[in-house]
Amino acid sequence: MRVHTYAIWPALTTAVALTLTGCSGSGGGDGGAAVLSAVWGDPQNPLEPANTNEVEGGKVLGMIFRGLKEYDPKTGKAENAVARSITTTDSRTFTVKLKKGWKFSNGEPITAHSFVDAWNYGASLKSNQKNAYFFGYIEGYDKVHPDTGKQTADSLSGLKVVNDQTFTIRLTQKFSTFPDTLGYVAFAPLPKAFFTDHAAWLAKPVGDGPYTIESYTKGAQMQLRKWDGYPGADKAENGGVDLKVYTDNNTAYTDLQAGNLDLVDDVPAQQLTHVRKDLGDRYLNTPAGIIQTLAFPFYDNDWNTAGAAKVRKGLSMAINRAQITKTIFQNTRTPATDWTSPVLGASGGYKEGLCGDYCDYNPTEAKQLIQEGGGIPGGQLKITYNADTGSHKEWVDAVCNSINNVLGDDKACVGSPVGTFADFRNLIGQDKLTGPFRAGWQMDYPLIQDFLQPLYYTDASSNDGKWSHKKFDKLVDQANAQTDPKKAVQLFQQAEGVLRDDMGAIPLWYQNGSAGWSGRLSHVALDPFSVPVYNEIKVG
């Protein structure tokens, strides 16, 4: 889920806290187990599965929802959750059979309609969901979510309910790995209450995962509690999680040391030099499906020219990735040489060195390319980032220092901080940026397609910079239609080559997941998405 990506909950009319009361549905409670506290940030949007494409909201949805598939917390492999089976004979029409006995936390049984109705809502232009694009492969999407004009249908013609436990999916083209995408939260089921009383559901979201939401106070915390009636095998091993809002990860780390917080899942850069001394074996650092990039506003004509492409390549070569990952991140990042993640492995699409010389630090060539491209548009490069989480100031300053040293101008590049993640995302969503901006990406599912299509395909859901290239789009379409995984990967990598040749975004480094925890906790782990496996954590 996009790391890497704004509005206040609809029930709010002021910035004052929204407080939920009571457990959502029956079967709440802590099951006799203790509750842990963890660092968090307010989500950008209400917790609608099809409208959440950023990490903080995604953490919550991953706790209160289960979909047809879920991803193994160790391997990332897609495994059946609510689905009993998903079968196909042609990689285009899929038959989904559901497990019996699965229900929402309010007691409502999950049926085929729970998925079909949720997907139709998510795809609808009227619903204005940020993740609508994920339903674009299903037949009828062009009618419920046309590029221009009004929608002419309210449901996807490619979805058919056979009976309470069975439905079919018909795609517009062959997509052999489509079932593996169905663990992404946009494809979660929704109860009837979501549609019959939408405002009430937004104020008290009801899902089918191992936790329920007990309360949420904006700017303070969200309380989640174990749902004793959860029908899945991955039941919570604790009584719940209090997600505490922090606007500075260093403060969270200090609270962890002071015993006021149990879990920090992104150890700040400033603390990395002494984290082992501070926490000992209560610290972990593991590879994750995350890449940090610099995106560009291609909706700004200054950045959408042949000359600007040379400038982007020059800027990439002006960044000393090896030095920054060593000095700022203490080698908890690895210099990127492509636009995916080593977590995928070679068979999954990762190709070390695909970026070529453009990702190598070369001051002479960098300066020449920037000059040949006409120089930095506007005369100064302003890299926009959110200042509240993620230690972004440190690395942005380091990137600018590297660029400034290459150009011999200490004002050629400057950081442009925005106070909060939500405000930062609002600026991006409103196309208000005139220079590059941080664009980290946390995979939604472990496929090379997820690192390319949502970010760089024309008008894709998380294509924040509005980069567009017909050849890239064509190669992605061809890759998706392939039933041979090896050939599909080759086509995706060809598309990645198109991205490289235009430097549609600058890859910076692959990010490891890090976490530190208090002595109260055990069995702490991060999944391949760098999200704590909350349900496995034990307290006491």
Secondary structure, DSSP 4 states (H G I P E B T S, - for coil): -TT------TT-SSSSPP---S-SSSS-S-TTPPEEEEEE---SS-S-GGG--SHHHHHHHHHH---SEEE-TTT--EEESSEEEEEESSSSEEEEEEPTT-B-TTSPBP-HHHHHHHHHHHH-TTTT-TTGGGGTTBTTHHHHS-SSS--S-SS-TTEEEEETTEEEEEBSS--TTGGGGTTSGGG----HHHHHSHHHHHHS---SSSEEEEEEETTTEEEEEE-TT--SSS--SSSEEEEEE-S-HHHHHHHHHHTS-SEESS--GGGTTTHHHHHTTSEEEEEEEEEEEEE--TTSGGGSSHHHHHHHHHHHHT--HHHHHHHTTTTSEEE-SSSS-GGGHHHHT--TTTTGGGGS--HHHHHHHHHHTTSSGGGSEEEEEESSSTTHHHHHHHHHHHHHHHHT-TTSEEEEEES-HHHHHHHHHTT--SS-EE--EE-SSSSHHHHHHHHHSTT-TT-TT----HHHHHHHHHHHH-SSHHHHHHHHHHHHHHHHHHTSEEEEEEEEEEEEE-TTEES--B-TTS-B-GGG-EE-
